[in-house]
Amino acid sequence: MIHYRRFLLLLAMLSAATFANAQNITGCIIDEQDQPIAYANIAVLNPTDSTLLCGGVSNESGIFVIPIDQQKVLTRISYVGYKTIYKQCNNTELGTIRMQPETQTLKGVTVKGQRLLYTATGNGLKVTVQGTPLEQFGSVTDMLTHLPLMMSDGTIAGHGKPEIYINNKKVRNAEELDRLRADEILSAEIITNPGAEYGADITSVIRLKTVRKAGEGWSGNFSAVYSQGKEHYESVNASLNYRTRNGMDFFARGFLADNNQLITYTANDQLQASSTWDYKKSAERLARVKYYFADLGWNWEINEHHSLGLTYTANNYIGDFKTLRTSDDQVWQDGKLVDGGHSVTTTLEKPRITHAVNAYYVGEVGKWKIDFSADYYDTHNLSEMDGGTYNSPRSDIQPNVSSRTNTANELLAEKLVITAPVPKGNLTFGEEASAVNRTSDFTQSGFSTDNSVHQKTTIWSLFVNYGLQFGKFSLNTGLRWQNEHNCYDQNGQRNDEMSPDYHVLIPRASLTYKTDKWTHTLAYNCTRRNPPYSRLTTAVNYRSRYEYDTGNPYLQPQTSHTISWSSQWKWLYAELYYGYRKNVITSFQSAYDDVNHPGVIIDDYRNIPWWYSYGIDLNCSPKIGIWQMNYTISLGLSDWDVKGMGMPYKWNGLCADFTLDNTFTLPHAWLLNIKGSVAPYQESGSSQRKATGSLGFRISKQFLKDKSLSIALLANDILHTQYTEMTAYGGINIRTQFKQYNDSRRVGINLSWKFNATRGRYKGSHAGQSERNRL
C-alpha cells in the first residue's frame, strides 16, 4: 500500500513538473487506518506572519500538488474530525502525512471525531463511499437510495431526478446500476448546480467513481434478487471480464428479469358538461414482463493518457409484455345510474430487439483533456390493445374496441468535451449534436380516428464553461447555445405549426466561498426541457368506455430559472431556493365530445403559463459510534397559474417531505438499516394530497475472507402505509378523487458474489442522452 502511494505521488510530481518555472509542494494524506483522505484542506502560509499565500485540497488518493513562489513556507493541513497539522517546509516534498482523529472530553463523555459522510463543493456534495457503511448496500441501485438529499421518490431534494454517470460513462438504464456493487464505488458526487457541459434539461447529476485496483486476467460477478408482495419479482445478472497486460479489456454482461407489478386503486370522479356525470370504480392494473439485455464490449487503455472503447447492447422482451386493466364501474347521469359493468383492457407489447452502440475516446494532449463519445440507438415497439365493458345495461355502445400502435425510433448522436488549463482556473468547451427519426402508426376499430406521425428532430449545441479560483472564492460560469430543428408530418402532410425551430441561450453560474469549516455557494441555474415524443401525438387511445387519452403536438418546451443559496458546516447542509418555470407541462382533463360521446373524459397535456416555487432543503448526517444518520427534510411552497386554464381551485400550501435513514455498522460484517419516510398532508396547485409514508429495514452480512459474498434480507413498507390518496381538479369542470397502492409492501433477499475484481477501464460518456430520454 505504501509503495503504491509513493508511486502515485511520483506520478503527481512528474505531472506537476510540466509547469514552467514553478515549484510545487507535494504530499500524500492518510488517516489512522492508512486510508487516503480525499478533500483535506492544505493552506500555504507565510512563516513570518502566517498570512495565507495559496492553498489546495487532496484528491481521491490523498495526494496534493500546490505551486508556490518562495522557498520556505508553513503548511496547515486540516480535515473535519481530525487534528490540524502544521509543517514547516524547507523541502518541496512533504511525503506521507498521517492524520489522527480529534478527541474531546465533555463532562466525562468522550467524543471521538469521525470522517464525514460528505463534504461540500462548488457544485454540490462529495460523498465518500469506500470505507463508510454505504459500501455495504449490495448493488449501486440500493446504495443510491441512501445518499444525502435523496428522497423516497428517487429525486434529489429540490433538484429533481438526477442523471447518473459511472466514471465518464452515462448510465443508459437502471439495470447497469444493479450489476455494479456498492463496494466497487470510491465516491459519489452529487451535482446540484450542473455546468453548461451537461444537457439543457439536466437539473442534477450523480457522478460515481469506481475504486482503482490493479490486475489482469479473468474477473466477474454474479447477483440474484427476489422479492415478494402480492406479485413477485426476480432477476439474475452476471458479468465476465478479461483484461490483458497491454491495457485491453474484453467484457460480456447479461441480465434477466421476471417483473410483475400490481397497482390497485379506487376512484370517484365527476364531469360537469350538459349533464353531471359521476363515475365510481374499483380497479387493478397488472403488468407482467420477462426481459433480458446483454452487453458486449472492448476497452483499450493505451497508456495513462489515452483510452478508447466500444460497447454493443441488446435488449428485448421474452414473450409479450402484457398489461391487464380491470375495473368494476358505475356511471351516474344527473343522479341516475345509467351504465356500469366489468371493464377489461388488455395491452400486448410484442418482442422487438433494441440495439445500442456506444464508442468513446478519452485522452490528454499536453495539458489539454479530450472526451469524445458517439451513440447509435434503434428501437421498435408494436403494441396491440383490446378492451370492452361487459354486463352493461346499455346496448347502444360498441361492446369491444381495439387498436394497434407501431413505433420506430432511431437516434444518432455525438458529443465532444475539451478541458484546457487557464491562469488560476480551467476552461471547458465543446459541442453536442443529435438526430432523431421517429414514426408512429396508429389504427383503431372506430372509437376515434387512425393516425400516422413522422417526426424528425435535429439538435446541435455549443457550450463553454469557465472555472476561476481566487483565494477562498471560486467562480464557475457557463453558457450553452442550443439550436433545434423539428419536422412534423401527420398522415403524410407536413404541419408547419407543429414543426417549430428554436435557438436559445442557456446560462449557468455559481460563486463559492470556502473556509476550513464553512462552504457557501450562490448559484443560478437555467434549464430547458422538451416534452417526451410520446406526448406529441394526436392519436386518441382507449382506456375504458368513459376514459380516453391523447397527446398534444403543440406543447412548448419548459424553461426554468432557479436561484439558490447553500451552506455546509461539518454534517449539516442547508439550501434555500427560488424558482420560476415557464410553460410547465402538465396533464389536463376535459370532455371529449359532449354530443357524439357524452360522458367521456379525455386526458391530454397542456402548458401552464407560469409556476413559482420556493423552499428550503436540509440534511443532517452525523455519525455517532456505529450509528450513521442521514436525515433529509424538504419544505416547499409553489404558486401555479391554474385558474387561467379554467381550473376552479388554487392552493399554495406547504409541501413537506421527510426521509429518516439510519444505518448501524455491527460486528462481524453485519449491517442494519432502518429507513422511514413521511409526506404530510399537502395542498398545491389544484390538488390536495393526504399524508403518506413508509417504513423499511435491511439487514446484511458479508462473508468470506475478502468479503466478496454478500447476503441481505429486506422488507419494505412494513406498516402498509405507502398509499397515494388525493383530490384533484385537473381540468375544466372535472374533479378526480382516487386512492392508489403500488404493491410496495414486500419482503426479499439479495445475493451477490464477485471474484478477482479489478478496476473497470470504461471511460466513455453518452451523447444525445436527453433525446433518448424523450424517446
C-alpha positions in Angstrom: 0.0 0.0 0.0 2.8 2.4 0.9 4.7 1.6 -2.3 1.6 2.2 -4.3 1.1 5.6 -2.7 4.7 6.5 -3.4 4.2 5.6 -7.0 1.1 7.8 -7.2 3.0 10.6 -5.5 5.8 10.2 -8.0 3.3 10.5 -10.9 1.8 13.6 -9.4 5.3 15.2 -9.1 6.2 14.3 -12.6 2.9 15.8 -13.9 3.4 18.9 -11.8 6.9 19.4 -13.3 5.2 20.4 -16.6 4.5 23.9 -15.0 7.4 26.0 -16.2 9.5 27.9 -13.6 7.3 26.8 -10.7 7.9 24.9 -7.5 5.4 22.6 -6.0 4.7 21.3 -2.6 3.6 17.7 -2.8 2.5 15.1 -0.3 0.0 12.3 0.5 -2.5 12.5 3.4 -3.8 9.3 5.1 -5.9 8.5 8.1 -5.1 6.4 11.2 -6.0 3.2 9.2 -3.7 4.1 6.3 -6.6 5.0 4.1 -6.3 8.1 1.8 -8.1 11.2 2.9 -9.8 13.0 0.0 -10.5 16.7 0.0 -8.4 17.6 3.0 -7.5 21.3 3.1 -3.9 22.4 2.7 -3.2 26.1 3.4 0.2 27.5 2.5 1.2 30.3 4.9 4.0 32.8 5.2 6.2 31.6 8.1 6.9 35.1 9.3 3.3 36.4 9.8 1.1 33.3 8.9 -0.7 35.1 6.2 -2.3 32.9 3.5 -0.3 32.6 0.3 -2.2 29.9 -1.5 -3.9 26.5 -0.9 -5.4 23.4 -2.3 -7.1 20.1 -1.5 -6.1 16.4 -1.7 -7.5 14.2 -4.4 -9.2 10.8 -4.0 -5.8 9.2 -3.5 -4.9 11.6 -0.7 -2.3 13.3 -2.9 -1.9 17.1 -3.3 0.3 19.3 -5.5 0.4 23.0 -4.9 2.5 25.5 -6.9 4.5 28.0 -4.7 6.6 31.1 -5.4 9.0 31.1 -2.4 11.4 28.6 -0.9 10.3 28.4 2.8 6.6 28.2 3.7 4.4 26.9 6.5 1.6 24.5 5.6 -1.6 23.8 7.6 -3.3 20.5 6.9 -6.9 20.2 8.2 -9.9 17.9 7.8 -13.1 18.0 9.9 -12.9 15.4 12.7 -9.1 15.2 12.6 -6.4 17.1 14.4 -4.9 20.0 12.4 -1.2 19.6 11.4 1.3 22.3 10.9 4.5 21.6 8.9 7.5 23.9 8.2 8.6 23.3 4.6 12.2 23.7 3.6 11.7 20.9 1.1 9.0 20.7 -1.5 8.2 17.1 -0.8 6.3 16.5 2.5 5.9 12.7 2.0 3.2 10.8 3.7 1.2 12.7 6.4 -0.9 10.6 8.8 -3.8 12.5 10.5 -5.3 11.4 13.8 -8.9 11.8 14.9 -9.8 14.7 17.1 -10.9 13.6 20.6 -12.6 15.9 23.1 -13.9 15.2 26.6 -17.1 16.9 27.8 -18.2 16.2 31.4 -16.9 12.7 31.4 -18.1 11.9 27.9 -15.5 11.2 25.2 -16.4 12.4 21.7 -14.2 11.0 19.0 -14.1 12.6 15.6 -15.4 10.6 12.6 -14.8 11.1 8.9 -17.8 13.0 7.5 -20.2 11.3 5.1 -19.9 14.2 2.7 -18.1 17.5 2.0 -19.4 20.5 0.1 -18.1 21.5 -3.3 -19.0 24.5 -5.5 -21.4 22.3 -7.4 -23.0 20.2 -4.7 -21.8 17.4 -2.3 -18.9 14.9 -2.5 -19.9 11.7 -0.7 -17.3 9.1 0.4 -18.5 5.5 -0.3 -15.3 3.5 0.3 -14.7 2.9 4.0 -18.2 4.0 5.0 -21.4 2.0 5.6 -22.6 2.9 2.1 -20.2 0.3 0.6 -22.2 -2.5 2.2 -25.5 -1.9 0.5 -25.1 -4.6 -2.2 -25.9 -3.1 -5.5 -25.3 0.5 -6.5 -29.1 0.8 -7.0 -29.6 0.2 -3.3 -26.7 2.4 -2.3 -28.0 5.4 -4.2 -31.2 5.5 -2.1 -29.1 6.1 1.0 -27.2 9.1 -0.3 -27.8 12.5 1.4 -30.5 14.6 -0.2 -32.0 11.6 -1.9 -35.8 11.4 -1.3 -38.1 8.4 -1.3 -39.3 9.1 -4.9 -35.7 8.8 -6.3 -35.2 12.6 -6.7 -32.7 14.9 -5.2 -34.4 17.3 -2.8 -35.2 20.5 -4.7 -33.4 19.3 -7.9 -35.5 16.6 -9.5 -34.3 13.2 -10.9 -30.6 13.1 -11.4 -28.6 12.0 -14.5 -26.1 9.3 -13.4 -22.5 8.7 -14.7 -20.2 5.8 -13.8 -16.7 7.3 -14.2 -17.3 9.2 -17.5 -19.9 6.8 -18.9 -23.6 7.9 -18.8 -25.9 5.2 -17.3 -28.3 4.1 -20.1 -30.8 2.1 -18.0 -31.2 1.2 -14.4 -30.1 -2.4 -14.7 -26.5 -1.1 -15.2 -26.6 0.1 -11.5 -28.0 -3.3 -10.4 -24.9 -5.1 -11.9 -22.4 -2.9 -10.1 -21.6 -3.5 -6.4 -21.5 -0.6 -3.9 -18.1 -1.7 -2.6 -16.6 -1.0 -6.1 -17.5 2.7 -5.7 -14.9 5.1 -4.3 -17.1 8.2 -4.2 -20.3 9.8 -5.4 -20.5 13.4 -6.4 -24.0 14.9 -6.1 -24.0 17.9 -8.5 -26.9 20.2 -7.8 -25.5 23.0 -10.0 -24.6 21.3 -13.2 -22.4 23.3 -15.7 -23.1 24.1 -19.3 -21.4 20.8 -20.5 -24.4 18.9 -19.3 -27.7 18.8 -21.3 -30.1 21.8 -21.3 -32.7 19.7 -19.4 -30.4 18.4 -16.7 -31.2 19.7 -13.2 -28.9 17.4 -11.2 -26.2 14.8 -11.7 -24.7 12.0 -9.7 -21.1 11.1 -10.8 -19.8 7.7 -9.5 -16.1 6.9 -9.3 -15.0 3.3 -9.1 -12.2 2.0 -6.9 -9.0 1.6 -8.8 -7.4 -1.8 -8.4 -4.6 -3.3 -10.4 -4.9 -6.7 -12.0 -5.1 -8.7 -15.2 -6.8 -11.9 -16.2 -10.4 -13.1 -15.5 -12.8 -11.4 -13.2 -16.6 -11.3 -12.8 -19.6 -11.0 -10.6 -23.0 -12.6 -10.1 -26.1 -11.4 -8.3 -29.6 -12.5 -7.8 -32.7 -10.7 -6.4 -36.1 -12.0 -5.3 -38.9 -10.0 -3.7 -42.5 -10.9 -2.9 -45.5 -8.8 -2.4 -48.9 -9.6 -3.9 -46.8 -10.3 -7.0 -43.2 -11.4 -7.4 -40.0 -10.0 -8.9 -36.8 -11.9 -9.6 -33.7 -11.1 -11.5 -30.2 -12.5 -12.1 -27.2 -10.9 -13.7 -23.7 -11.9 -14.4 -20.7 -10.2 -15.9 -17.3 -11.6 -17.1 -14.2 -9.6 -17.9 -10.8 -10.5 -19.3 -8.1 -7.9 -19.0 -4.7 -8.1 -20.7 -1.3 -6.7 -19.7 -1.3 -4.2 -22.6 -4.4 -2.5 -21.2 -7.1 -4.2 -23.2 -10.4 -5.2 -21.5 -13.0 -7.5 -23.0 -16.3 -7.9 -21.3 -19.7 -9.6 -21.6 -22.7 -8.9 -19.3 -26.1 -10.4 -19.1 -29.3 -9.5 -17.2 -32.6 -11.5 -17.0 -35.7 -10.4 -15.1 -39.2 -11.6 -14.4 -41.1 -8.5 -13.3 -44.7 -8.5 -12.2 -46.3 -5.2 -11.0 -49.8 -4.8 -9.4 -51.5 -1.5 -8.9 -54.9 -1.3 -7.1 -57.0 1.8 -6.9 -60.4 3.2 -6.3 -61.8 6.4 -7.9 -64.8 8.7 -7.6 -64.7 11.3 -10.5 -67.2 13.9 -11.7 -67.6 15.7 -15.0 -69.9 18.7 -15.4 -71.0 19.1 -19.1 -74.5 19.3 -20.5 -75.2 16.7 -17.7 -73.5 16.0 -14.4 -71.7 12.7 -14.7 -70.4 10.7 -11.7 -68.1 7.7 -12.0 -67.2 5.2 -9.4 -64.7 2.4 -9.9 -62.6 -0.3 -8.2 -59.7 -1.3 -10.5 -56.5 -3.2 -10.9 -53.6 -2.8 -13.3 -51.3 -5.9 -13.6 -48.2 -5.8 -15.7 -46.2 -9.0 -16.5 -43.0 -8.9 -18.4 -39.9 -11.0 -18.8 -36.9 -9.4 -20.5 -33.2 -9.5 -20.9 -30.3 -7.3 -22.0 -26.8 -8.1 -22.9 -23.6 -6.1 -23.3 -20.5 -7.0 -25.4 -17.6 -4.6 -25.3 -14.0 -3.8 -25.6 -11.8 -1.1 -24.0 -8.2 -0.3 -24.5 -6.3 1.8 -22.1 -3.3 2.5 -24.4 -1.5 4.4 -21.7 -2.2 6.8 -18.8 -3.0 9.5 -21.4 -5.2 7.7 -24.0 -8.1 5.2 -23.8 -10.9 4.2 -26.1 -13.7 1.6 -26.3 -16.8 0.2 -28.0 -19.9 -1.3 -26.4 -22.9 -3.0 -28.1 -26.1 -3.5 -26.0 -29.2 -5.5 -27.0 -32.4 -6.0 -25.0 -35.8 -7.5 -25.7 -38.9 -9.0 -24.1 -39.2 -12.7 -23.7 -42.7 -13.3 -24.9 -45.3 -10.5 -24.8 -45.2 -7.6 -22.3 -48.8 -8.0 -21.1 -50.7 -5.2 -19.2 -54.2 -6.1 -17.9 -56.5 -3.4 -16.6 -59.8 -4.5 -15.0 -62.4 -2.4 -13.2 -65.9 -2.6 -11.8 -67.7 0.6 -12.8 -70.8 2.6 -12.0 -71.8 5.6 -14.2 -74.4 8.1 -13.0 -76.0 10.8 -15.1 -77.7 13.6 -13.2 -78.0 11.4 -10.2 -79.4 8.4 -12.1 -77.5 5.1 -12.6 -77.2 4.7 -16.4 -74.3 2.4 -17.0 -71.8 0.1 -15.3 -70.3 -3.4 -15.6 -66.9 -5.0 -15.7 -64.3 -3.4 -17.9 -61.3 -5.3 -19.2 -58.5 -3.8 -21.3 -55.5 -5.9 -22.4 -52.4 -4.4 -24.0 -49.7 -6.7 -25.5 -46.3 -5.2 -26.5 -44.6 -7.6 -28.9 -40.9 -8.6 -28.7 -38.7 -6.3 -30.8 -35.0 -6.3 -30.2 -33.4 -2.9 -29.3 -29.9 -2.1 -30.5 -27.5 0.4 -29.0 -23.8 1.1 -29.8 -21.5 3.5 -28.0 -17.9 4.4 -28.9 -15.7 6.7 -26.9 -12.2 8.2 -26.7 -10.7 9.9 -23.6 -7.3 11.4 -23.8 -4.8 14.0 -22.9 -2.6 16.1 -25.3 -0.2 18.1 -23.2 -2.3 19.8 -20.6 -5.5 19.5 -22.7 -8.1 16.9 -22.0 -10.4 15.4 -24.6 -13.6 13.4 -24.1 -15.5 12.3 -27.2 -18.4 9.8 -27.5 -20.8 8.7 -30.2 -24.1 6.8 -29.9 -26.4 4.9 -32.2 -29.8 3.8 -30.8 -32.5 1.8 -32.6 -35.7 0.5 -31.1 -39.1 -0.7 -32.5 -42.3 -1.2 -30.5 -45.5 -2.9 -31.6 -48.5 -2.6 -29.2 -51.9 -4.2 -29.5 -54.9 -3.3 -27.3 -58.2 -5.0 -26.9 -60.9 -3.8 -24.5 -64.5 -3.6 -23.6 -67.2 -3.4 -20.9 -69.3 -6.5 -20.1 -72.6 -6.9 -18.2 -73.5 -3.3 -19.2 -77.2 -2.3 -19.3 -76.5 -0.2 -22.5 -76.7 -1.9 -25.9 -76.2 1.2 -28.0 -72.5 1.4 -27.3 -69.9 -0.7 -29.1 -69.0 -3.5 -26.6 -65.4 -4.2 -27.8 -62.7 -1.9 -29.2 -59.2 -2.5 -30.4 -56.1 -0.5 -31.6 -52.6 -1.1 -32.8 -49.6 1.2 -32.5 -46.3 0.6 -34.4 -43.5 2.8 -33.3 -39.9 3.0 -34.6 -37.2 5.2 -33.1 -33.7 5.9 -34.4 -31.1 8.2 -32.8 -27.6 9.2 -33.9 -25.6 11.4 -31.6 -22.1 12.6 -30.7 -20.5 14.8 -28.0 -17.1 16.4 -27.7 -15.8 18.0 -24.4 -12.4 19.7 -24.2 -10.8 20.9 -21.0 -7.9 23.4 -21.2 -5.8 25.0 -18.4 -6.0 28.7 -18.0 -4.5 31.0 -15.3 -6.0 30.3 -11.9 -8.6 28.0 -13.4 -9.7 25.9 -16.3 -11.8 26.2 -19.4 -14.2 23.6 -20.6 -15.8 23.8 -24.0 -17.3 21.6 -26.7 -20.3 20.7 -28.8 -23.1 18.1 -28.9 -25.4 17.1 -31.7 -28.2 14.6 -32.1 -30.6 13.5 -34.9 -33.9 11.6 -34.2 -36.1 9.9 -36.7 -39.4 8.6 -35.3 -42.5 7.1 -36.9 -45.7 6.1 -35.1 -48.6 4.5 -36.9 -51.9 4.2 -35.0 -55.0 2.3 -36.2 -58.2 1.6 -34.3 -61.6 0.0 -34.5 -63.9 3.0 -34.7 -63.8 4.8 -31.3 -61.5 7.6 -32.6 -59.5 8.1 -35.9 -56.4 6.5 -37.4 -53.2 8.5 -37.2 -49.7 8.4 -38.7 -47.0 10.7 -37.5 -43.4 11.1 -38.7 -41.1 13.2 -36.6 -37.6 14.4 -37.3 -35.6 16.4 -34.8 -32.1 17.7 -35.1 -30.4 19.4 -32.1 -26.9 20.8 -32.0 -25.3 22.8 -29.2 -22.1 24.7 -28.4 -21.1 25.2 -24.8 -18.3 26.8 -22.7 -17.7 26.7 -19.0 -15.0 28.7 -17.1 -13.8 28.0 -13.6 -11.8 30.6 -11.7 -10.1 30.2 -8.3 -9.1 33.3 -6.3 -8.3 32.9 -2.6 -11.2 31.4 -0.8 -13.5 32.1 -3.6 -14.2 30.1 -6.8 -16.4 31.2 -9.7 -17.9 29.0 -12.3 -19.8 30.4 -15.3 -21.2 28.6 -18.3 -23.2 29.2 -21.4 -24.9 26.8 -23.8 -26.2 27.8 -27.2 -28.8 25.2 -28.3 -30.4 25.0 -31.8 -33.4 22.7 -32.6 -35.0 22.0 -35.9 -38.3 20.0 -36.0 -40.2 18.4 -38.8 -43.7 17.0 -38.0 -45.6 15.1 -40.7 -49.1 14.0 -40.0 -50.8 11.5 -42.3 -48.2 12.2 -44.9 -48.5 16.0 -44.8 -46.0 18.4 -43.2 -47.6 20.6 -40.5 -45.5 23.8 -40.2 -47.2 24.9 -36.9 -46.2 21.6 -35.3 -42.6 22.0 -36.7 -41.1 24.9 -34.7 -37.4 25.8 -34.7 -35.6 27.1 -31.6 -32.4 29.0 -31.0 -31.8 29.6 -27.3 -29.0 30.6 -24.8 -28.9 28.7 -21.5 -26.7 30.4 -18.9 -25.5 28.9 -15.6 -23.2 30.3 -12.8 -22.1 29.7 -9.3 -19.9 31.5 -6.7 -18.4 29.6 -3.8 -16.7 30.8 -0.6 -14.9 28.1 1.3 -13.2 28.2 4.7 -11.9 25.4 6.9 -15.3 25.0 8.5 -17.9 26.5 6.1 -18.8 26.3 2.5 -21.3 28.8 1.0 -22.5 28.7 -2.6 -24.7 31.2 -4.5 -25.9 29.7 -7.8 -28.1 30.4 -10.8 -29.3 27.6 -13.0 -31.3 27.7 -16.2 -32.8 24.5 -17.8 -34.9 23.8 -20.8 -36.9 20.6 -21.1 -38.5 19.3 -24.3 -41.7 17.2 -24.0 -41.3 13.4 -24.5 -42.1 12.4 -28.0 -45.0 10.2 -26.8 -46.8 13.3 -25.7 -46.6 15.0 -29.1 -49.1 12.7 -30.7 -52.7 13.3 -31.8 -53.7 9.7 -31.6 -56.7 9.1 -29.2 -56.2 5.9 -27.1 -58.9 3.9 -25.3 -58.5 3.2 -21.5 -62.1 2.4 -20.7 -65.6 3.2 -22.1 -65.6 6.7 -20.4 -61.8 7.4 -20.4 -59.6 8.3 -23.4 -56.1 9.8 -23.5 -54.1 11.6 -26.2 -51.1 13.9 -26.6 -50.6 17.5 -27.8 -48.2 18.3 -30.6 -48.4 22.0 -29.8 -46.6 21.6 -26.5 -43.9 24.2 -25.9 -40.6 23.4 -24.1 -40.5 24.1 -20.4 -37.9 26.7 -19.2 -36.8 27.0 -15.6 -34.8 29.6 -13.8 -33.6 28.9 -10.2 -31.5 30.9 -7.7 -30.2 29.1 -4.7 -28.0 29.6 -1.7 -26.4 26.6 0.1 -24.3 26.4 3.2 -22.5 23.4 4.7 -20.8 23.0 8.1 -19.5 19.6 9.1 -22.5 17.3 8.9 -25.1 20.0 8.3 -26.3 21.1 4.9 -29.0 23.7 4.0 -30.2 25.1 0.8 -32.6 27.9 0.1 -34.1 28.2 -3.4 -36.4 30.3 -5.5 -37.6 29.1 -8.9 -39.6 30.4 -11.9 -40.9 28.0 -14.5 -42.5 28.9 -17.8 -44.7 26.6 -20.0 -44.8 23.9 -17.3 -46.1 20.7 -18.9 -49.0 19.0 -17.0 -51.8 16.6 -17.7 -55.2 18.1 -18.4 -58.8 16.7 -18.4 -61.8 17.8 -20.4 -65.0 16.4 -22.0 -64.1 14.5 -25.2 -67.2 15.1 -27.3 -70.4 16.0 -25.4 -72.6 15.4 -28.4 -71.3 12.2 -30.0 -69.6 10.7 -27.0 -71.5 12.1 -23.9 -69.8 11.5 -20.6 -66.4 10.6 -21.9 -63.4 12.2 -20.3 -60.1 12.7 -22.2 -56.7 13.2 -20.7 -54.1 15.3 -22.7 -51.2 17.6 -21.9 -51.1 21.4 -21.7 -48.6 24.1 -20.8 -49.2 26.1 -17.6 -48.1 29.7 -18.3 -46.0 30.1 -15.1 -45.1 28.4 -11.8 -43.2 30.0 -8.9 -41.6 27.8 -6.2 -39.6 28.5 -3.2 -38.4 26.4 -0.2 -35.6 25.0 1.9 -33.8 21.6 1.9 -32.0 20.4 5.0 -29.7 17.4 5.6 -28.2 16.2 8.8 -25.7 13.3 8.6 -23.7 12.9 11.8 -22.1 9.6 12.8 -22.3 8.6 16.5 -20.4 5.4 17.1 -21.9 2.6 15.0 -24.9 4.8 14.0 -24.7 6.7 10.8 -27.7 9.2 10.5 -28.9 10.6 7.2 -31.9 12.8 7.7 -33.3 15.0 4.9 -36.2 17.5 5.1 -37.7 19.2 2.1 -40.1 22.1 2.7 -41.6 24.0 -0.3 -44.3 26.3 -1.5 -45.5 26.8 -5.0 -47.8 29.1 -6.9 -49.3 27.8 -10.1 -51.2 29.7 -12.8 -54.0 27.1 -12.9 -57.1 29.4 -12.8 -56.0 30.8 -16.2 -56.6 27.3 -17.6 -60.1 27.0 -16.2 -59.3 25.1 -13.0 -61.6 26.3 -10.2 -59.3 25.8 -7.2 -55.8 27.1 -6.4 -53.8 26.3 -3.3 -50.4 27.4 -2.2 -49.9 25.3 0.9 -46.7 23.9 2.5 -45.4 20.7 0.9 -43.1 18.8 3.2 -41.2 15.5 2.8 -39.1 13.8 5.5 -36.6 11.0 4.9 -35.1 9.4 8.1 -32.3 7.0 7.2 -30.4 5.1 10.0 -27.5 2.7 9.3 -25.8 0.7 12.1 -22.5 -0.9 11.5 -22.4 -4.1 13.6 -19.6 -6.5 14.5 -18.6 -9.4 12.2 -19.5 -7.6 8.9 -23.2 -7.2 9.8 -25.1 -4.1 8.7 -28.6 -3.0 9.8 -30.5 -0.2 8.0 -33.9 1.2 9.2 -35.4 3.8 6.9 -38.6 5.8 7.1 -40.2 8.5 5.0 -43.2 10.7 5.7 -45.0 13.2 3.5 -47.7 15.0 5.5 -50.9 16.4 4.0 -50.2 18.7 1.1 -52.1 21.3 -0.9 -50.5 22.6 -4.1 -51.8 24.0 -7.4 -55.3 22.4 -7.8 -54.7 19.2 -5.8 -54.9 18.0 -2.2 -52.9 15.0 -1.2 -53.3 13.1 2.0 -50.4 12.1 4.3 -48.4 9.1 3.3 -45.2 7.3 4.4 -43.3 4.1 4.6 -41.0 2.1 6.9 -38.5 -0.5 5.9 -35.4 -2.3 7.0 -32.5 -4.2 5.6 -30.0 -6.5 7.3 -27.0 -7.8 5.5 -23.8 -9.7 6.2 -20.6 -10.1 4.2 -18.9 -13.5 4.0 -15.5 -15.0 3.0 -12.1 -13.5 3.8 -12.3 -10.9 1.1 -16.0 -10.1 1.8 -16.8 -11.0 -1.8 -20.1 -12.7 -0.9 -23.0 -10.7 0.5 -26.5 -11.7 1.5 -29.2 -9.3 2.5 -32.7 -9.6 3.8 -35.1 -6.7 3.4 -38.6 -5.6 4.0 -40.4 -2.5 2.5 -43.5 -0.7 3.7 -43.8 -2.8 6.8 -46.8 -0.8 8.1 -48.6 -0.8 4.7 -49.0 3.0 4.6 -47.4 4.0 1.3 -50.7 4.9 -0.4 -51.3 7.8 -2.8 -54.6 9.4 -2.0 -55.7 12.8 -3.4 -58.4 15.0 -4.8 -57.5 17.0 -7.9 -59.3 19.5 -10.1 -57.3 18.6 -13.1 -59.3 20.3 -15.9 -62.4 22.2 -16.9 -65.4 21.2 -14.6 -63.7 17.9 -13.7 -62.9 16.6 -10.2 -60.9 13.5 -9.6 -60.7 11.5 -6.3 -58.6 8.4 -6.1 -56.6 6.1 -3.7 -53.8 4.0 -5.2 -51.4 1.4 -3.8 -48.4 0.1 -5.8 -47.8 -3.3 -4.0 -44.8 -1.8 -2.1 -45.2 -4.0 0.9 -42.6 -6.6 0.1 -40.0 -8.9 1.6 -37.0 -10.1 -0.3 -33.5 -11.4 -0.4 -30.4 -10.2 -2.3 -27.3 -12.3 -3.1 -24.1 -11.0 -4.7 -20.7 -12.5 -5.3 -17.6 -11.3 -7.1 -14.3 -12.9 -7.9 -10.9 -11.4 -8.9 -12.4 -7.9 -9.1 -10.2 -5.4 -10.9 -10.9 -1.9 -11.9 -13.1 -1.0 -14.8 -11.5 0.9 -17.6 -14.6 2.1 -19.5 -14.4 5.9 -19.6 -16.9 6.8 -22.2 -20.0 9.1 -21.8 -23.2 9.1 -23.9 -24.2 11.7 -26.4 -27.7 12.8 -27.1 -29.0 11.4 -23.7 -31.8 14.0 -23.4 -33.2 12.9 -26.8 -33.0 9.2 -25.7 -35.0 10.1 -22.6 -37.7 11.8 -24.7 -37.9 8.6 -26.9 
